[in-house]
Amino acid sequence: MGTRPEGLRRIGQVCVAIRDTAGTDKNNPFSFDYVRARIEHALREFEGAYTVVPLPNVTHVFYGRDVGYTIEKIDIDASLNTISATEIRGRLFRTVGQAL
């Protein structure tokens, strides 16, 4: 078993929310279902401890009172910060030759 992702380590359960931006422009070719499948594959060893849900194309989050949960940024490893989805899509499309 690998290292538990930080949210699972701290709380024991995670909700992964994916902005559903498929088709909004050329930089967003993947459907929610495709992205969810990739995440579920990566987290398969933690099945049952997480859920993946779609979000509309949210750009801001506002709240006016205590909503009953904590909003907290988790600092991630520097190598994860260098990941570029644009670069990954470019490599995929060069390999496959078309949008997935």
The first five atom37 places (N, CA, C, CB, O) and aatype in JSON, in Angstrom:
{
  "aatype": [12, 7, 16, 1, 14, 6, 7, 10, 1, 1, 9, 7, 5, 19, 4, 19, 0, 9, 1, 3, 16, 0, 7, 16, 3, 11, 2, 2, 14, 13, 15, 13, 3, 18, 19, 1, 0, 1, 9, 6, 8, 0, 10, 1, 6, 13, 6, 7, 0, 18, 16, 19, 19, 14, 10, 14, 2, 19, 16, 8, 19, 13, 18, 7, 1, 3, 19, 7, 18, 16, 9, 6, 11, 9, 3, 9, 3, 0, 15, 10, 2, 16, 9, 15, 0, 16, 6, 9, 1, 7, 1, 10, 13, 1, 16, 19, 7, 5, 0, 10],
  "atom_mask": [
    [1, 1, 1, 1, 1],
    [1, 1, 1, 0, 1],
    [1, 1, 1, 1, 1],
    [1, 1, 1, 1, 1],
    [1, 1, 1, 1, 1],
    [1, 1, 1, 1, 1],
    [1, 1, 1, 0, 1],
    [1, 1, 1, 1, 1],
    [1, 1, 1, 1, 1],
    [1, 1, 1, 1, 1],
    [1, 1, 1, 1, 1],
    [1, 1, 1, 0, 1],
    [1, 1, 1, 1, 1],
    [1, 1, 1, 1, 1],
    [1, 1, 1, 1, 1],
    [1, 1, 1, 1, 1],
    [1, 1, 1, 1, 1],
    [1, 1, 1, 1, 1],
    [1, 1, 1, 1, 1],
    [1, 1, 1, 1, 1],
    [1, 1, 1, 1, 1],
    [1, 1, 1, 1, 1],
    [1, 1, 1, 0, 1],
    [1, 1, 1, 1, 1],
    [1, 1, 1, 1, 1],
    [1, 1, 1, 1, 1],
    [1, 1, 1, 1, 1],
    [1, 1, 1, 1, 1],
    [1, 1, 1, 1, 1],
    [1, 1, 1, 1, 1],
    [1, 1, 1, 1, 1],
    [1, 1, 1, 1, 1],
    [1, 1, 1, 1, 1],
    [1, 1, 1, 1, 1],
    [1, 1, 1, 1, 1],
    [1, 1, 1, 1, 1],
    [1, 1, 1, 1, 1],
    [1, 1, 1, 1, 1],
    [1, 1, 1, 1, 1],
    [1, 1, 1, 1, 1],
    [1, 1, 1, 1, 1],
    [1, 1, 1, 1, 1],
    [1, 1, 1, 1, 1],
    [1, 1, 1, 1, 1],
    [1, 1, 1, 1, 1],
    [1, 1, 1, 1, 1],
    [1, 1, 1, 1, 1],
    [1, 1, 1, 0, 1],
    [1, 1, 1, 1, 1],
    [1, 1, 1, 1, 1],
    [1, 1, 1, 1, 1],
    [1, 1, 1, 1, 1],
    [1, 1, 1, 1, 1],
    [1, 1, 1, 1, 1],
    [1, 1, 1, 1, 1],
    [1, 1, 1, 1, 1],
    [1, 1, 1, 1, 1],
    [1, 1, 1, 1, 1],
    [1, 1, 1, 1, 1],
    [1, 1, 1, 1, 1],
    [1, 1, 1, 1, 1],
    [1, 1, 1, 1, 1],
    [1, 1, 1, 1, 1],
    [1, 1, 1, 0, 1],
    [1, 1, 1, 1, 1],
    [1, 1, 1, 1, 1],
    [1, 1, 1, 1, 1],
    [1, 1, 1, 0, 1],
    [1, 1, 1, 1, 1],
    [1, 1, 1, 1, 1],
    [1, 1, 1, 1, 1],
    [1, 1, 1, 1, 1],
    [1, 1, 1, 1, 1],
    [1, 1, 1, 1, 1],
    [1, 1, 1, 1, 1],
    [1, 1, 1, 1, 1],
    [1, 1, 1, 1, 1],
    [1, 1, 1, 1, 1],
    [1, 1, 1, 1, 1],
    [1, 1, 1, 1, 1],
    [1, 1, 1, 1, 1],
    [1, 1, 1, 1, 1],
    [1, 1, 1, 1, 1],
    [1, 1, 1, 1, 1],
    [1, 1, 1, 1, 1],
    [1, 1, 1, 1, 1],
    [1, 1, 1, 1, 1],
    [1, 1, 1, 1, 1],
    [1, 1, 1, 1, 1],
    [1, 1, 1, 0, 1],
    [1, 1, 1, 1, 1],
    [1, 1, 1, 1, 1],
    [1, 1, 1, 1, 1],
    [1, 1, 1, 1, 1],
    [1, 1, 1, 1, 1],
    [1, 1, 1, 1, 1],
    [1, 1, 1, 0, 1],
    [1, 1, 1, 1, 1],
    [1, 1, 1, 1, 1],
    [1, 1, 1, 1, 1]
  ],
  "atom_positions": [
    [[0.85, -1.18, 0.0], [0.0, 0.0, 0.0], [0.89, 1.24, 0.0], [-0.96, 0.0, 1.22], [1.86, 1.3, 0.75]],
    [[0.56, 2.22, -0.83], [1.34, 3.45, -0.94], [1.04, 4.43, 0.17], [0.0, 0.0, 0.0], [0.28, 4.14, 1.09]],
    [[1.65, 5.58, 0.07], [1.42, 6.65, 1.03], [0.01, 7.2, 0.86], [2.47, 7.77, 0.87], [-0.44, 7.42, -0.27]],
    [[-0.67, 7.41, 1.95], [-2.03, 7.96, 1.88], [-1.97, 9.43, 1.49], [-2.77, 7.79, 3.24], [-1.15, 10.18, 2.02]],
    [[-2.83, 9.84, 0.57], [-2.9, 11.27, 0.25], [-3.21, 12.07, 1.52], [-3.98, 11.54, -0.85], [-3.87, 11.57, 2.43]],
    [[-2.74, 13.31, 1.56], [-2.81, 14.13, 2.77], [-4.22, 14.23, 3.35], [-2.3, 15.51, 2.47], [-4.4, 14.08, 4.56]],
    [[-5.22, 14.47, 2.51], [-6.59, 14.58, 3.03], [-7.05, 13.29, 3.69], [0.0, 0.0, 0.0], [-7.7, 13.34, 4.73]],
    [[-6.73, 12.15, 3.1], [-7.1, 10.87, 3.7], [-6.33, 10.63, 4.99], [-6.85, 9.73, 2.71], [-6.87, 10.1, 5.96]],
    [[-5.08, 11.02, 5.0], [-4.28, 10.85, 6.2], [-4.85, 11.65, 7.36], [-2.82, 11.26, 5.93], [-4.92, 11.16, 8.49]],
    [[-5.27, 12.88, 7.08], [-5.78, 13.76, 8.14], [-7.18, 13.41, 8.6], [-5.75, 15.19, 7.68], [-7.46, 13.38, 9.79]],
    [[-8.07, 13.14, 7.65], [-9.49, 13.03, 7.96], [-10.05, 11.62, 7.77], [-10.27, 13.99, 7.09], [-11.0, 11.23, 8.45]],
    [[-9.46, 10.85, 6.86], [-9.93, 9.49, 6.62], [-10.92, 9.37, 5.49], [0.0, 0.0, 0.0], [-11.29, 8.26, 5.09]],
    [[-11.36, 10.5, 4.97], [-12.28, 10.49, 3.83], [-12.04, 11.75, 3.01], [-13.77, 10.41, 4.3], [-11.59, 12.77, 3.53]],
    [[-12.34, 11.67, 1.7], [-12.07, 12.8, 0.82], [-13.18, 12.9, -0.23], [-10.69, 12.65, 0.13], [-13.69, 11.89, -0.71]],
    [[-13.54, 14.12, -0.56], [-14.42, 14.41, -1.69], [-13.57, 15.15, -2.72], [-15.69, 15.25, -1.27], [-13.09, 16.25, -2.46]],
    [[-13.39, 14.53, -3.88], [-12.64, 15.16, -4.96], [-13.66, 15.81, -5.88], [-11.73, 14.11, -5.74], [-14.47, 15.12, -6.5]],
    [[-13.63, 17.14, -5.97], [-14.58, 17.87, -6.81], [-13.86, 18.32, -8.08], [-15.17, 19.1, -6.05], [-12.82, 18.96, -8.02]],
    [[-14.43, 17.96, -9.22], [-13.82, 18.26, -10.51], [-14.67, 19.31, -11.23], [-13.69, 16.98, -11.38], [-15.86, 19.12, -11.44]],
    [[-14.02, 20.43, -11.6], [-14.74, 21.43, -12.4], [-15.05, 20.82, -13.75], [-13.9, 22.74, -12.56], [-14.14, 20.36, -14.45]],
    [[-16.31, 20.82, -14.12], [-16.73, 20.26, -15.4], [-16.59, 21.34, -16.48], [-18.2, 19.73, -15.33], [-17.51, 22.12, -16.72]],
    [[-15.42, 21.36, -17.11], [-15.12, 22.37, -18.12], [-14.97, 21.77, -19.52], [-13.85, 23.11, -17.75], [-14.5, 22.44, -20.44]],
    [[-15.36, 20.52, -19.67], [-15.18, 19.82, -20.95], [-15.79, 20.61, -22.1], [-15.8, 18.42, -20.88], [-16.96, 21.0, -22.07]],
    [[-14.97, 20.84, -23.12], [-15.45, 21.5, -24.33], [-15.59, 23.0, -24.25], [0.0, 0.0, 0.0], [-16.04, 23.62, -25.21]],
    [[-15.23, 23.61, -23.13], [-15.37, 25.06, -23.05], [-14.37, 25.77, -23.95], [-15.2, 25.53, -21.6], [-14.62, 26.88, -24.42]],
    [[-13.23, 25.12, -24.19], [-12.24, 25.62, -25.14], [-11.27, 24.47, -25.46], [-11.48, 26.86, -24.56], [-11.43, 23.36, -24.95]],
    [[-10.29, 24.75, -26.29], [-9.38, 23.69, -26.73], [-8.5, 23.15, -25.59], [-8.5, 24.2, -27.84], [-7.95, 22.06, -25.7]],
    [[-8.38, 23.9, -24.51], [-7.58, 23.44, -23.38], [-8.34, 22.54, -22.42], [-7.06, 24.62, -22.64], [-7.78, 22.07, -21.44]],
    [[-9.63, 22.3, -22.7], [-10.46, 21.48, -21.82], [-11.2, 20.41, -22.6], [-11.47, 22.36, -21.07], [-12.43, 20.43, -22.68]],
    [[-10.47, 19.46, -23.18], [-11.1, 18.46, -24.04], [-11.7, 17.27, -23.3], [-10.12, 17.97, -25.02], [-12.49, 16.52, -23.89]],
    [[-11.34, 17.07, -22.03], [-11.73, 15.83, -21.36], [-13.05, 15.97, -20.62], [-10.65, 15.41, -20.4], [-13.31, 16.97, -19.96]],
    [[-13.88, 14.94, -20.75], [-15.17, 14.91, -20.06], [-14.97, 14.63, -18.58], [-16.1, 13.85, -20.69], [-13.92, 14.15, -18.16]],
    [[-15.98, 14.95, -17.8], [-15.95, 14.64, -16.37], [-15.72, 13.15, -16.17], [-17.26, 15.08, -15.69], [-14.92, 12.75, -15.32]],
    [[-16.41, 12.31, -16.94], [-16.28, 10.86, -16.77], [-14.85, 10.38, -17.03], [-17.25, 10.14, -17.7], [-14.36, 9.5, -16.33]],
    [[-14.18, 10.96, -18.03], [-12.8, 10.59, -18.32], [-11.89, 10.97, -17.17], [-12.33, 11.26, -19.62], [-11.06, 10.17, -16.73]],
    [[-12.03, 12.2, -16.68], [-11.19, 12.67, -15.57], [-11.47, 11.85, -14.32], [-11.43, 14.18, -15.3], [-10.54, 11.45, -13.61]],
    [[-12.74, 11.6, -14.04], [-13.1, 10.79, -12.86], [-12.47, 9.4, -12.94], [-14.63, 10.66, -12.73], [-11.93, 8.9, -11.95]],
    [[-12.53, 8.78, -14.1], [-11.94, 7.44, -14.27], [-10.44, 7.46, -14.0], [-12.21, 6.91, -15.68], [-9.91, 6.53, -13.38]],
    [[-9.75, 8.5, -14.45], [-8.31, 8.6, -14.21], [-8.01, 8.75, -12.71], [-7.71, 9.8, -14.98], [-7.09, 8.13, -12.19]],
    [[-8.81, 9.58, -12.03], [-8.62, 9.78, -10.59], [-8.92, 8.49, -9.84], [-9.51, 10.92, -10.07], [-8.16, 8.09, -8.96]],
    [[-10.02, 7.83, -10.18], [-10.38, 6.59, -9.51], [-9.31, 5.52, -9.72], [-11.74, 6.08, -10.01], [-9.02, 4.74, -8.81]],
    [[-8.74, 5.48, -10.9], [-7.65, 4.53, -11.15], [-6.45, 4.83, -10.25], [-7.24, 4.57, -12.64], [-5.87, 3.92, -9.66]],
    [[-6.09, 6.1, -10.15], [-4.95, 6.5, -9.33], [-5.19, 6.25, -7.84], [-4.63, 7.97, -9.56], [-4.25, 5.98, -7.09]],
    [[-6.45, 6.32, -7.41], [-6.78, 6.16, -5.99], [-7.38, 4.79, -5.67], [-7.75, 7.24, -5.56], [-7.96, 4.61, -4.6]],
    [[-7.26, 3.83, -6.58], [-7.94, 2.54, -6.42], [-7.63, 1.84, -5.1], [-7.57, 1.63, -7.56], [-8.48, 1.14, -4.56]],
    [[-6.42, 2.03, -4.57], [-6.1, 1.38, -3.3], [-6.83, 2.0, -2.12], [-4.6, 1.44, -3.05], [-6.83, 1.43, -1.03]],
    [[-7.47, 3.15, -2.32], [-8.2, 3.83, -1.25], [-9.72, 3.77, -1.49], [-7.74, 5.29, -1.13], [-10.47, 4.55, -0.9]],
    [[-10.16, 2.86, -2.35], [-11.58, 2.75, -2.68], [-12.43, 2.69, -1.41], [-11.84, 1.5, -3.57], [-12.1, 1.99, -0.45]],
    [[-13.52, 3.44, -1.42], [-14.4, 3.5, -0.27], [-14.1, 4.65, 0.68], [0.0, 0.0, 0.0], [-14.91, 4.99, 1.54]],
    [[-12.92, 5.25, 0.53], [-12.53, 6.37, 1.41], [-12.65, 7.71, 0.7], [-11.1, 6.18, 1.91], [-12.35, 8.74, 1.3]],
    [[-13.08, 7.7, -0.54], [-13.21, 8.95, -1.3], [-14.42, 8.86, -2.23], [-11.92, 9.24, -2.1], [-14.92, 7.78, -2.54]],
    [[-14.86, 10.02, -2.66], [-15.89, 10.12, -3.7], [-15.45, 11.21, -4.66], [-17.31, 10.42, -3.09], [-14.77, 12.16, -4.27]],
    [[-15.84, 11.07, -5.91], [-15.51, 12.06, -6.94], [-16.82, 12.64, -7.45], [-14.67, 11.43, -8.11], [-17.72, 11.89, -7.86]],
    [[-16.94, 13.98, -7.43], [-18.18, 14.63, -7.82], [-17.9, 15.74, -8.84], [-18.91, 15.2, -6.59], [-16.83, 16.35, -8.81]],
    [[-18.87, 16.01, -9.72], [-18.69, 17.12, -10.66], [-19.08, 18.44, -10.02], [-19.52, 16.9, -11.93], [-19.97, 18.49, -9.16]],
    [[-18.41, 19.51, -10.44], [-18.78, 20.87, -10.07], [-19.05, 21.64, -11.35], [-17.66, 21.56, -9.21], [-18.45, 21.33, -12.38]],
    [[-19.93, 22.61, -11.3], [-20.02, 23.49, -12.47], [-18.71, 24.25, -12.6], [-21.23, 24.48, -12.33], [-17.84, 24.13, -11.74]],
    [[-18.55, 25.01, -13.64], [-17.31, 25.72, -13.89], [-17.15, 26.88, -12.9], [-17.25, 26.24, -15.34], [-17.26, 28.05, -13.28]],
    [[-16.91, 26.55, -11.64], [-16.78, 27.52, -10.55], [-15.45, 28.26, -10.69], [-16.87, 26.81, -9.16], [-14.42, 27.64, -10.94]],
    [[-15.48, 29.57, -10.52], [-14.25, 30.34, -10.55], [-13.96, 31.03, -9.22], [-14.31, 31.38, -11.66], [-12.82, 31.43, -8.96]],
    [[-14.98, 31.18, -8.37], [-14.8, 31.81, -7.07], [-15.68, 31.09, -6.04], [-15.15, 33.33, -7.12], [-16.73, 30.56, -6.39]],
    [[-15.26, 31.07, -4.8], [-16.06, 30.53, -3.71], [-16.19, 31.62, -2.66], [-15.42, 29.23, -3.11], [-15.19, 32.13, -2.16]],
    [[-17.42, 31.97, -2.34], [-17.7, 32.98, -1.33], [-18.55, 32.36, -0.23], [-18.41, 34.23, -1.95], [-19.36, 31.48, -0.5]],
    [[-18.36, 32.8, 0.99], [-19.26, 32.39, 2.05], [-19.4, 33.53, 3.04], [-18.74, 31.11, 2.75], [-18.48, 34.32, 3.21]],
    [[-20.56, 33.61, 3.68], [-20.85, 34.74, 4.54], [-20.97, 34.39, 6.0], [0.0, 0.0, 0.0], [-21.09, 35.28, 6.84]],
    [[-20.93, 33.11, 6.33], [-21.0, 32.69, 7.72], [-20.32, 31.34, 7.82], [-22.48, 32.63, 8.25], [-19.96, 30.75, 6.8]],
    [[-20.14, 30.85, 9.03], [-19.55, 29.53, 9.22], [-20.45, 28.5, 8.55], [-19.36, 29.22, 10.73], [-21.63, 28.39, 8.88]],
    [[-19.89, 27.76, 7.62], [-20.69, 26.81, 6.84], [-20.59, 25.39, 7.38], [-20.25, 26.83, 5.4], [-21.17, 24.47, 6.8]],
    [[-19.86, 25.19, 8.46], [-19.8, 23.88, 9.07], [-18.64, 23.02, 8.61], [0.0, 0.0, 0.0], [-18.52, 21.86, 9.02]],
    [[-17.8, 23.56, 7.77], [-16.6, 22.84, 7.37], [-15.46, 23.83, 7.21], [-16.84, 22.05, 6.05], [-15.68, 25.04, 7.1]],
    [[-14.27, 23.31, 7.2], [-13.08, 24.14, 7.13], [-12.57, 24.2, 5.7], [-12.0, 23.61, 8.06], [-12.5, 23.17, 5.02]],
    [[-12.22, 25.37, 5.25], [-11.58, 25.55, 3.95], [-10.11, 25.75, 4.24], [-12.2, 26.76, 3.14], [-9.72, 26.7, 4.91]],
    [[-9.28, 24.83, 3.72], [-7.86, 24.86, 4.04], [-7.05, 24.45, 2.82], [-7.54, 23.93, 5.24], [-7.38, 23.47, 2.15]],
    [[-6.01, 25.18, 2.54], [-5.1, 24.82, 1.46], [-4.06, 23.86, 2.01], [-4.42, 26.07, 0.84], [-3.48, 24.11, 3.07]],
    [[-3.83, 22.77, 1.3], [-2.79, 21.82, 1.68], [-1.58, 22.09, 0.8], [-3.27, 20.33, 1.53], [-1.69, 22.09, -0.42]],
    [[-0.43, 22.33, 1.42], [0.79, 22.52, 0.66], [1.22, 21.17, 0.11], [1.91, 23.15, 1.53], [1.35, 20.19, 0.86]],
    [[1.44, 21.11, -1.19], [1.81, 19.86, -1.83], [3.28, 19.87, -2.2], [0.95, 19.62, -3.08], [3.94, 20.91, -2.21]],
    [[3.78, 18.7, -2.49], [5.17, 18.53, -2.88], [5.49, 19.41, -4.08], [5.48, 17.06, -3.19], [4.65, 19.57, -4.98]],
    [[6.67, 19.98, -4.11], [7.08, 20.88, -5.19], [6.97, 20.2, -6.55], [8.51, 21.35, -4.96], [6.65, 20.86, -7.54]],
    [[7.23, 18.9, -6.62], [7.14, 18.2, -7.91], [5.71, 18.2, -8.44], [7.64, 16.76, -7.78], [5.51, 18.19, -9.66]],
    [[4.72, 18.2, -7.55], [3.32, 18.24, -8.0], [2.96, 19.63, -8.52], [2.37, 17.85, -6.86], [2.14, 19.76, -9.43]],
    [[3.56, 20.66, -7.95], [3.29, 22.03, -8.4], [3.78, 22.27, -9.82], [3.94, 23.02, -7.47], [3.29, 23.17, -10.5]],
    [[4.74, 21.49, -10.27], [5.28, 21.69, -11.62], [4.47, 20.97, -12.7], [6.72, 21.22, -11.67], [4.76, 21.13, -13.89]],
    [[3.48, 20.18, -12.31], [2.67, 19.47, -13.29], [1.85, 20.47, -14.09], [1.74, 18.43, -12.6], [1.2, 21.35, -13.53]],
    [[1.9, 20.33, -15.4], [1.13, 21.19, -16.3], [0.14, 20.36, -17.09], [2.07, 21.97, -17.25], [0.53, 19.54, -17.92]],
    [[-1.15, 20.56, -16.81], [-2.17, 19.83, -17.56], [-2.1, 20.16, -19.04], [-3.57, 20.14, -17.01], [-2.34, 19.3, -19.88]],
    [[-1.78, 21.41, -19.37], [-1.65, 21.81, -20.77], [-0.55, 21.0, -21.45], [-1.35, 23.33, -20.88], [-0.73, 20.54, -22.57]],
    [[0.57, 20.83, -20.78], [1.68, 20.04, -21.34], [1.3, 18.57, -21.48], [2.93, 20.18, -20.44], [1.63, 17.94, -22.49]],
    [[0.62, 18.02, -20.5], [0.19, 16.62, -20.56], [-0.77, 16.41, -21.71], [-0.46, 16.2, -19.23], [-0.64, 15.44, -22.46]],
    [[-1.75, 17.31, -21.86], [-2.69, 17.18, -22.99], [-1.94, 17.24, -24.32], [-3.76, 18.3, -22.94], [-2.24, 16.47, -25.23]],
    [[-0.97, 18.15, -24.43], [-0.19, 18.25, -25.66], [0.52, 16.95, -25.98], [0.0, 0.0, 0.0], [0.52, 16.51, -27.13]],
    [[1.13, 16.33, -24.97], [1.81, 15.04, -25.19], [0.82, 13.96, -25.58], [2.59, 14.62, -23.94], [1.09, 13.15, -26.47]],
    [[-0.33, 13.93, -24.91], [-1.35, 12.93, -25.23], [-1.82, 13.07, -26.67], [-2.54, 13.05, -24.28], [-1.94, 12.07, -27.39]],
    [[-2.09, 14.29, -27.09], [-2.62, 14.5, -28.44], [-1.58, 14.24, -29.51], [-3.16, 15.91, -28.58], [-1.91, 13.79, -30.6]],
    [[-0.32, 14.52, -29.21], [0.73, 14.18, -30.18], [0.85, 12.67, -30.32], [2.09, 14.79, -29.75], [1.09, 12.16, -31.41]],
    [[0.68, 11.95, -29.2], [0.78, 10.49, -29.2], [-0.43, 9.86, -29.87], [0.93, 9.96, -27.77], [-0.3, 8.99, -30.74]],
    [[-1.6, 10.3, -29.46], [-2.84, 9.71, -29.94], [-3.25, 10.3, -31.28], [-3.96, 9.91, -28.92], [-3.83, 9.62, -32.12]],
    [[-2.94, 11.59, -31.48], [-3.28, 12.24, -32.73], [-4.62, 12.91, -32.76], [0.0, 0.0, 0.0], [-4.98, 13.53, -33.76]],
    [[-5.37, 12.79, -31.68], [-6.68, 13.44, -31.62], [-7.13, 13.53, -30.16], [-7.72, 12.66, -32.48], [-6.53, 12.91, -29.28]],
    [[-8.16, 14.28, -29.92], [-8.7, 14.42, -28.57], [-9.3, 13.09, -28.14], [-9.77, 15.56, -28.51], [-9.9, 12.37, -28.94]],
    [[-9.14, 12.76, -26.87], [-9.69, 11.51, -26.33], [-11.15, 11.65, -26.05], [-8.96, 11.1, -25.07], [-11.78, 10.7, -25.59]]
  ]
}
